[in-house]
């Protein structure tokens, strides 16, 4: 019986889910995002992780100004836009080794976006998604 030659080179691959940035977290709050999250982010960019998902009520305010925000993973923010605002962010890989995004309406599939948006080539899927989230939030 032949031994599996891959056993010697077995590697563990772990997937990490990227959280939204502070800027995006602020925009999400402004637009009504209130889904429970395992993370919050403070104005000084400190991220806290909770064992039990938190709601907006956990976020700290000082003098009625928020200083802490819910901090979802990119995918959750993307899903929230789809399910509550009928906007889909489509990420495409392009020949030349870069990523772009488009914003589409649901269910009509109309292409929408800021008219003055320059075409930017993103190095990663996550960078393109983060930028797409921010633009979609500006459109709301």
Secondary structure, 3 states (H helix, E strand, C coil): CCCCCCHHHCCCCCCCCCECCHHHHHHHHHCCCCCCEEEEEECCCCEEEEEEEECHHHCCEECCEECEEECCEHHHHHHHHHHHHCEEEEEEEECCCEEEEEEEECCCCCEECCCCCCCCCECCHHHHHHHHHHHHHHHC
